[in-house]
């Protein structure tokens, strides 16, 4: 089983944890328990940092009445366009 089917088919005694849909094509998820806990903690920290960043974007837009896209257009320019400008 894979993905949502795995989550729905798992019972209370399974090794399934929420969010673990078995997707790791590069094999970066560690096998040992300490590595797994470290990776899960890092994922939570990165998610929280991203949520704070989005909140700050919203606050900036509310205070300046100017959208972030207009304020920092270089962050929203496609990479290929930036590459063509440089070379």
N, C-alpha and C positions, 0 to 999 in steps of 0.2 A: 504494500500500500504506500501511497505517496500523497503529500499535500493534504488537502481538506479531508479526503477519504480516510487517511491515516488518523487524523485528529478525531473524526467522528467514530471510527471503529475502535479507538483505544478505550480501554476500561480503566478502572482505578488502579490496577496492578501493572499497567504498562509503563514503559520508559519514556513515553511522550510527555513533553512539557510545552506549554503554550508558546507559539511562535516558532517552534521547531518543526518545520515542514520538510526537513531532510534535503534542503537545497544547499549544496556545497560543491560546485563543479570543480573548484581548484584545490579542494582538500585542505583548506586553511584552518578548519575547526580542529582543535587539538583532541587527542584521544584520552589523555589523562584528566582526572577530576579537577586538579588544581588549575590546569590550563583552560578547561571548560568554564570554571567559575571566573577566572580572570577575563576570558573573552566575553562572557555574559555581562560582567561588571563594566567592561569597556564599552559594550554596546549600549548599556543603559546610560552611561555618562555621555556618550556621543549624542544619543537621542535627546537627553535633557539640554545639552548645549545647543542643539539645533532648535529646540523649542524656545529657548531663551532668545536666540538670534532672530527668529521669526517674530517674536513678541516685540523685540527692540525695533525691528523694521516697521512694524505697525505703529509703535509709539512715535518713531521718527516721522512717518507719514502724517500722523495726526497733528503733531506739533508744527511741522513745516508746511503743511497743506501741499506738499509736492511729493509725488510718487518716487519710490526708491529707483525705479527704472529710469526716470528722468534725471534723478540726482546723480546716479552712478551708472551711466550707460555702458561703460566698459565691462562691467560685471555681467551684463546681459547680452553682449555681442557674441554671435556664434564664433567658435574657435577658428573655423575655416576662414572667416572674414578677417579676423585678427592676423592669422598666418599670412593671408594674401597682402595685408598692409605692410607687414614686416619684410617679406621677400617679394 
